[in-house]
């Protein structure tokens, strides 16, 4: 269940009473999501962080509001470092992602003096460690993992994370594939099609237009089962899963597919794909595969390939020019080879960095 109230500590002074190394008159506070200047400043910091790390910025105001809005604060908390003039120079955000796993966003302004920038980073990390203990205690855990990301070419971030007790644990290839209009014919109909005892279809919609809950639960169950043995897989409740995916600015209910085997008396859900919209300000939008999973017992029957062909055909039908996804560089499933054979290429690389925090000293 999603808690009615946040598990996090909302007062940064409780966690960082004496900010380490900050210049005089700099302060630690929470951002104001109703203040358009705060939101604009956070967006600017995040986009500059992305441009430095991979060469271009993709985030916008909606992505920032996912982190700082009142709705987002049910499972998130934020902190900022302000200079004497009140300008935000650094931003940290934590997300109670699943039992045992807390995500951490760590952004410090580019161009700051090295000593000041490092002090800002130390403040963000100290605050995040305090939040890890707080949320871990609320969940009844002995150890709470902090999971943060970095671009592969961001040496400054790597240096800070390593010095703060984080360990680089995984590499991820962020991939994209072009889509052409004629690929609408890759499958008979992206909404539903069958072949050789397999059916791929969109989740059903009720009379109100909302998705069928049984179908949504099947998607959740398939993905939980498909990733149970994968790297850093943590059990996520159905409510947590649904709440998190609906927060994404690109979320659309008509981008959720189920794959079913038709061998028995009843269709058996064995695969699922959840995609969203990647909006563009300078050309056609794209589709992005947030999740694709196939139960181990059904692998080797073309389920994953069928789901991918479906999302490509759907993108072509919508006039989109690309489909993106993320793949674990060390995936044991052979996913990298499948994606490569179907035209996906790596556009940039990211890393996961972890730190395990004892909940009680």
GUVOTI-764127 format. One record per residue: x, y, z of N, C-alpha, C, O, CB in turn; residue in one letter. Coordinates in steps of 0.05 Angstrom, whole numbers, plus 5000, padded with zeros to 4 digits. Glycine has a CB too. Example, Ala and Ser with C-alpha at 12.3 -4.5 7.8 and 13.67 -1.06 7.14 Angstrom:
! GUVOTI-764127
526448865156524649105156526449345156528549345169522649115181A525749555142527349795143525850015157526850235161528249885114S
END
This chain:
! GUVOTI-764127
501749765000500050005000501750255000503950255012498150005024X500850464987502150724988501350865014498950885019501450894963X503250955030502451085055501051345050501551485031504951135072X499151415068497751675066499651905071499452115060495451685085X501551855089503552055096506351955089506851705089503452125126X508152135082510852065075512251925098511851985122512452305066X513951735092515651605112518151775118519651705136516551325103X518651985102521052135105520852355126518652435135521752265078X523152455134523352685152523152935135524652975115526052695168X521253115141520653345124522353595131522553775115517753425126X523653595155525253815164528153755159529353595173524753885194X529553885140532353825134534153885158536253765160533253975110X533454075176535154135198535353905218537253885233534054385213X533353725218533453495235535653295226536753155242530753345235X536253295200538153115189540853245184542953105185537152995163X540853505178543353645173543453895191543154115181543653725143X543753865217543654095235546054285232545854525237543454005264X548254175223550654335220551854265192553654105191552754285243X550854385171551654315143554754325140555954525145550454505123X555954105132558854085131560054255109559454205086559653795128X561754445117563454585097562154795081563454915064564554395079X559554855085558355065068559355335076560055385099555255055072X559555525056560355795062558355925081556055845083560655965036X559256135094557556285113555156395098555356495075559156505127X552856385111550356485101549056315079546956385069550756765090X550256085072548955895055547055735072547655695096550955715039X544855635061542855505078541855245064542055215040540555695084X540655075081539454825072536454845078535654905100540754575086X534854785057531954815060530454625042531754465028531055115055X527854645041526254495022525354675000524754915006523854355036X525154584976524154754954521154794956519754634969524854634926X520155004944517355064944516155004917516655154898516855364952X514554784914513554714888511454914877510854914853512254444889X510455094894508555294885509955544876508755724865506655364907X512555554880514155784871515355734844517055554840516455854892X514355884823515255824796518255874793519455744775513755994776X519356044809522256094807523855854817525855774805523056354823X522955724839524255484849524055264828526055134823522955394876X521655224817521355014797523055064772524254874761518354984789X523155314764524755384740527755334746529255244729524255674732X528555404770531355374778532155074779534254994770531955504805X530354904791530954624792531054504764532754324759528754474809X529254594747529254494719531854574705533054414691526954604703X532754814710535354904698537654734708539354654692535855204705X537754684734539954524745539954244734542054134726539754514776X537554124732537353844722538253834693539653654685534553744726X537354024677537954024648540954064644542153944626536354234633X542154244659545054294657546654034665548653974653545954524675X545653894686546853644694546753444672548753294667545453534719X544453424658544253234636545953314612547253144600541253224627X546053574606547753654583550653584588552053504569547453954578X551553624612554353564618554853264617556953184607555153674646X552953104627553452824629553152664604554552464600551552714649X551352754585550952594561550852764535550552654514548352444563X550953034538551053194514548553344508548553524491551853034492X546253264520543753404514541953374538542253194555542353294489X539953554540538053554562535353444552534453504530537653834574X534153274569531553154561529353224581527053194574531852864559X530053304605528053344626526753624623527953804611529253314653X524353644634522953894634521553944660522053804680520953904611X519854144661518454214685516853984696516753944720516654454680X515453834679513853614688515453404703514553284723512453474665X517953354694519653164708520453264735520653104754522153104691X520853524738521553634764519053614783519353554806522453934761X516753674772514353664789513753384799512453354820511953774773X514553174784514252904794515652874821514752734839515352694774X517953004824519552984848518553164871518553084894522453054842X517653414864517153614885514253684890513653814910518553854878X512353594873509553664876508353534900509553344911507953604851X506053624909504653514932504153214928504453054946502053664938X503253144904502752864898505252694900505252474911501452834870X507452804889509952654890511052614918512452424923512052794873X510352804936511452794963510252574980511052535003511053054976X508352424969507352184984509551974986509751835006504952064969X511351964966513451764967516251894963518251744959513051554946X516452164964518952294959519352514980517452604993519052404931X521852614981522552854997524852984982526452854968523252785026X525153254986527053404972528553604991527553675012525753564950X530953674983532553864997534054034977534753934955534453735017X534554294983536154464966538154614983537754655007534354664951X540354694970542354864983542155144969542355164944545254744980X541755354985541455624974543855794982544955765004538855744984X544655974964546756164970545556404986543156404990548156264944X547156594994546056815011543856974997542257095010548357005018X543756974970541657114956539156944952537257044940542657204930X539156704962536856524960536756354935534856204931534456694960X538856374918538956214893539555924900541355874916541156334874X538155744888538655454892541155374877541355414852536155284883X543055254891545555174878545854864877547554764862547855294894X544254724893544454424893541654324901540154454915546654324912X541154074892538453954896538753654901540153514885536554014872X537553564922537453274927534553184929532853324941538953204952X533852944919531252834921531452534927533152394916529552884895X529752444946529752154952526952044947524952184949530552104982X526851794939524451664931524251384944526051214941524251634900X522151344960521651094974520650894953518250844951519651124998X522450784937521850634913520550364918518650284905524250594896X521650224938520549954946521949884972523850004980521149734924X520749684986521949605012524849535009525549344996520449375023X526649695022529449645021531049805000533449805001529949365016X529649944982530950094961529950374960527650424957530549954934X531850564964531150854963532850984941535250964941531750984990X531451114922532851244900533651524909532351654926531051264875X535951624899537051874907537952034882539651934867539451834926X536852264878537652454857539552654870539052754891535152604844X541852704856544052854867545053044846546552964828546352664877X544253304848544953504827546253744840545053874858542353584812X548653814831550054054841550654224817551554134796552653974856X550254484820550754674798553454644785555454624799550354964807X553554644759556054644744557254924745555755124744555554554714X559854944748561155204748561655314776563055514778559555394733X560655184796561255264824564255214830565455034818559455124844X565355374848567955324858568155034868566254944880568755524880X570354904863570554614870570054564899568654364906573354514862X571154734917570854684945567854714953566854554969572554874961X566554924943563754974949562054754938560154654951562855244939X562654674913561054464900561254194916559254064920562054414871X563654134925564053894941562553914968561353714977567053844947X562454144980561054185005558054145000556654025017561554465017X557054244978554154204971553553904968551553804978553454354945X555353764954555053474951554953334978553253154982557253364933X556753404996556853275022554253325038553353145052559253385038X553153565035550653625049548453445038546853325053549853915045X548253415011546153254999546452965008544452825014546353264969X548852865009549352585017548652545047547252345054552252495012X549452735064548852705093545852705097544752545113550152935109X544452875083541552885084540352615075538452515087540453115068X541352515053540252265042540752025061538951855063541552205014X543052025073543551805093541651825116540651615125546551825103X541052065125539152105146536352015138534851885153539052395155X535652075113533051985103532951675100530851555105532452115076X535151555093535251265091534651135118533150945119537951175080X535851245139535351145165532351185173531151015185537151275186X531251415166528551475173526551295159524851175172527951765166X526751265132524951105118525350805124523450645124525151155088X527950725128528450445135527250375161526250155165531450405136X527350555181526150515207523150485204521950315217526850735226X521950655188519050645184518150385171515950295176518050885167X519850275155519250015142520149775159519649545151520550005115X521449825182522249605199524649455188524849215192520049415203X526449595175528849465163531249505181531449685197529349585135X533249325177535849355190537749515173539449665183537049075196X537449485146539249625127537549745105535749615095541449435116X538149985098536750125076538750185054540750315059535250385086X538150095030539850155007539250424995536950494992539649934986X541350584990541050824974542050764946544350664942542651074986X540450804926541050744898541051004883538951134880538950534885X543351084872543451334857544851274830546251084827545051554872X544351454811545451414784547451624777547551844789543251404764X549051564757550951754746551451694717551251464708553651754762X551951904701552751864673555551744673557251814690552552124657X556151574654558651434653561051624650563251554658558751224631X560551854638562752044633562952274653564452464650562552154605X561352254675561352464695563352414717562652304738558452504706X565852484712567952414731567552564758568252454779570652494720X566552804757566052954782564152804800564652774824565053234777X561952704789560052554805561252294816560752224839557552494788X562752164799564051914808565851954832565751804851565651784785X567452174831569252234852567852284878568552174899571052474845X565652444877564152504901562752254912562852214937562052714895X561552094895560151854905562051664918561451554939558651724882X564351614905566251424917567251524944567551364963568651384898X567851784946568751904971566651894993567251905017569752184967X564051874985561851865004560951585011558751555022559652034993X562451385003561851115011560050964991559150744997560451115036X559651074967558150924947559950744931562350804928556651124929X558850534920560350344903558850324876556450294875560550074916X560450344854559350294828558650004825560349824828561350394805X556049944819555249664819554149564792554049324787553149624840X553449744774552249644749552449864727552650104733549349574752X552549774702552649944679550149894662549349664658555249904663X548950104651546550084636546950224609547950444608544150204651X546150094587546250204561543450324554541450184553547049994539X543450584549541050724541540950714511542650834497540951014552X538950574500538950524471536450644457534450704470538950214467X536750684431534650794415534650644388536650554378534951094412X532250634377531850504350530150684333527950774343530650224353X530950744309529250904292526750754283526750504281530751004267X524550894278522050774269521250914243521251154241519750804291X520550744223519650854198516650794194515550604206521250724174X515250954178512350924175511450654166509350554174511251134156X513050524149512250264138512250034160511149824155514050184115X513550094183513649894204511049854219510849694237515949954223X509050014212506349964223505449684216503649574230504350174212X506549564195505749294187507349074200507048844192505949274158X508949134220510548924233508748714246509448484248512449044253X506348804256504448614267501748684255501348904245504348644299X499848484255497248544242495748784254494548934240495448304245X495848814281494549034294495849064322495648884338491448984297X497049294327498349334353496449304377497349254399499649604354X493849334373491949314395491549024403491148964427489249434387X491748834384491348554390492048384366491148444344488448494400X493648174369494247994348495047724359495947704382496448104329X494847514343495447244352497247104331497147164307492947074356X499046924341500746774323501846534339503046564360503046944312X501546294327502746054338502346014368504145974383505746054332X499846034376499145984404499746204423499746164447500445744413X500346444413500946674430499146914421498646954397503946754428X498147054441496647294436497947534450498647514474493647264444X498247754436499148004448496948214445495948254423501848104435X496248334467493948524466494448754486495948724506491348384471X493148974482493049194501491449094525489648934523491849444489X492049204549490349154572487549244566487149454552491449284598X485549094575482749164570481949424584483149494604480948934578X479949554573478849794585475949744594474449594581478950034565X475149854617472449824627470650024613471550184597472349854657X468050014620466150204608466850494614466150674599463450144618X468250544637468950814644471450914630472251144632469450834674X472750734615475150804601477650734616479850754605475151094594X477450664641479750594658480550304651478850144643479150624687X483050234656483949964650482749764669482149824692487049954651X482449524660481449304676483549234698485849184692480849054659X482649234723484549184745485748914744488148874751483149224772X484248704735485448434733487748434713489748304718483248234725X487448574691489648594672492048734684494248654680488648734646X491548954698493749094710495248924730497648934732492749354724X493748764746494948584765496548374750498648284760492848454783X495548284727497148084712499748204702501848074703495447984688X499648454693502148594685504148604708506448534705501548874674X503148684731504848704755505948434762508348404768503348824778X504348224763505247954771507247854751509247724759502847764772X506847894725508747794705511447934709513547804709507747844677X511448204712513948344715515448274741517848244741513448644714X513948244763515148154788516447884784518647834793513048144811X515047694771516147424767518447424747520347274751513947244757X518347594727520447594706523047704717525247624708519547754682X522947884737525348024746526247924774528048044786524948314747X524947714784525547634812528447564816529547614838523847394819X529847464796532647384799534547594786536947534784533147114787X533547814778535148014764536548194785535948194808533548184745X538548334775540148514792538448714806536748854795542248654775X538848734833537548934850534548934848533249144849538649204844X533348704845530448684844529348684872530148514889529548434829X527548864878526248884904523248864900522048974881526949154918X521848714917519048674915517548944918518049094936517948474936X515848994899514249244899511349164898510449004881514949424874X509749274917506849204917505449314892506449484879505649324943X503149204887501549294864500949584866501149734846498949124862X500149684890499549964893501950144889501750354876498350014921X504250054899506750214894507450224865508050434854509050094910X507249994852507849974823505950164807506950314790507449684813X503350144812501450304797501850604802501750764783498650214804X502250674827502550954834505051074820504951294810502750984864X507250924820509751024809509551064779510351264769512050834816X508450864765508250894736506351104727506751234706507550624724X504251144742502251354735503451634739502451824727499751324751X505451664756506751924760508352014736508752254733508551914784X509251834719510951904697509452094678507252034670511951654681X510652324671509252514653508452384626506552474613511052754648X509952184617509252054592507451814594506951674574511751964578X506251764618504551534621502051554604500751754603503851514651X501351324592498851294577497851004581499350814579499251354546X495250974588494150714592494250544567494350294568491350724603X494050664543494050514518496950454509497450414485492550664497X498750434528501550354522502250104540504650054544503450584527X500249964550500749734567499849484552497449464544499249754594X501649294548500949044533501448794550503148794567502649024507X499748594546500048334557500548124535499348144514497548254574X502247934540502647704522501647464536502247404559505747674515X499947304522498647074534499246824516499246844492495647114537X499646604529499746344515497046224515495546244534501846154528X496246114492493646004487493545704486491745594474492446124462X495545574498495745284496493645134512492744924504498545194505X492845244535491045104553488145204550487445334530491845144581X486545134570483745204569483345504573481445624562482145054590X485145624589484945914594487546054585489745934588484445964624X487346294574489846444567491646474592490646534614489146714555X494246444588496146464610497946704605499546704587497746204612X497746914622499547144619502447064624503046954645498747374638X504247114605507047044608508947274602511347244607507646804590X507947484591509647714584508147974586505647984584510747674555X509648184590508448454592510348664582512848634584507548514621X509248874571510849104563509349364570506949394564511449104532X510649534584509549804591511250014578513750024582509449844622X510050184562511550394548510350664556508150684568511450364517X511650884548510551144552511451324529512851234511511551264579X510551574530511151764509513651924516513952024538508851954504X515551934497517852114500517352364483517752354458520551964491X516452574496515752814481518252964471520352954484514052994498X517953094448520153244436519253524430516953564423521153104410X520953714434520353994428521354074400520754294391521554174448X522753894386523953974361523353774338524653774318526954004364X521453594342520753394322518653204332517353254352523253244313X518352974318516352784327517052674355519352654363516252554307X514952594369515252454394516352174390516352074367512652444410X517252044411518051774410516551604431515151714447521151744414X516951344430515951164451518351064467520551044456514350924438X517851004492520050904509518950654524516850664536521051124529X520550444523519750194537520750214566523050174572521049944523X518850264584519550274613520049994624521949954640517350404628X518449804615518749524625518049334603516149374588516949474650X519649114601518948884585519948644600522248634608520148894556X518148454605518948214620517347974610515047994602518348254650X518747744610517547484602518247284623520547254632518547394574X516247134632516646924652518546714642518546644618514046794661X520246614659522446434650521246194635522446104616524046334674X519046084644517845844632517045894603516645704588515545744648X516646144595515646204568517846314550517346384527513446404570X520246334560522446444544523146254521523046014524524946504561X524046364499524746204476522446164457522746024437525845944485X520146284462517846244445517146494429515046514417515346164462X518946684429518546934413516747144426515847324413517446864387X516347114453514547294466515747574467514447774460513947204495X518247594476519547864478519747994451519248234448522447834490X520447844430520647954403517948054394517748264381521847754384X515847894400513147974392512248234406511048404393511247754399X512948264432512248504446513748744434512648964431512948474476X516248704427517848924416516849004388516749244382520848854415X516148804372515048874346512449024349511749204332514648614330X510948964370508349094374508749384381507449564370506848954396X510649444399511049724407512249884384511750124383512849744432X513849764367514949894344512649964324512450194315517049724329X510949764319508649814301506850024312505750194297507149554296X506350024339504650224351505950504348504450694342504250164381X508550524352509850784348509650884320509151124315512850764356X509950704300509650784272506850874266506451074252510350544254X504850744278502050824274501451094285499651234276500150614286X502951174306502451434319504251654307504151884316503051404349X505751584286507451784273509951844289511152064285505952034269X510851664306513351714321515751614306515551444287513151574349X518051714313520451654297522551484312524651444301521751904288X521951394337523951244351522651094375520451164384526151434362X523950884384523250744408525850714425527850604415521850464402X525750794450528050774467527550564489525350494494528751044480X529750484501529650294523532350284537534350404528528850004514X532450154560534850124576535449824578533649664582534650254604X538049754576538849474579541149454598543149604596539449344551X541049254615543249194633545649084617545348894603542348984655X547949214620550249124605551048844612552348714596552649314611X550348744636550948474644548548294646548448114662552448484671X546448354631543948204632544447904626545747844606541948314613X543447724643543847444638541847324619541947084612543647294664X539947484609537747384592538347394562536747284546535247534598X540547514554541047554526539547784514539347794489540447294512X538447954530536848174520538448354501537448454481535648344543X540948394508542648574492542748484463542548644445545448594504X543148224460543248114433540648134418540648194394544047824434X538448094431535848134418535448414409534548464387533548044437X535948604427535548884420537348964396536449114378536149064444X539848874397541748944376540748824349540848964328544548834382X539748584349538748454325536348594313535748574289538148164330X534848744330532448874321532949174316531049324310530248844342X535449264317536149534308536749734330537149964324534049634292X536649654355537249844377540249884379541849694376536149744403X541050134383543850204387544150384412542350534419544950354362X546450364425546950524449547450814442549150874425549250404465X546050994456546451284452548051404475549551594471543751424449X547851294499549551384521549351164543547750984541548551664533X551051194563551350984584551051114611552051334616554150844581X549650974629549351064657550250844676550750614667546351144663X550550924701551550734721549750744746548550954752554450804729X549550524760548350514786550450514808552450354806546450274789X550150684828551950694851550250644876548050764880553450964852X551250474894549650394918551250454943553750444944548850104917X549750504964550850514991548750395010546450475010551650815000X549650205026547850075046548250225073550450255083548549775049X545950315083545950475108544750315131542350245129544450745103X546150255152544950135175542750315187543250555191547050065197X540450205192538250375201538650475229537850695236535650215199X539950305246540550395273543550365277544850175268539050215295X544750565291547650555296548250365319550550335327548650835303X
END
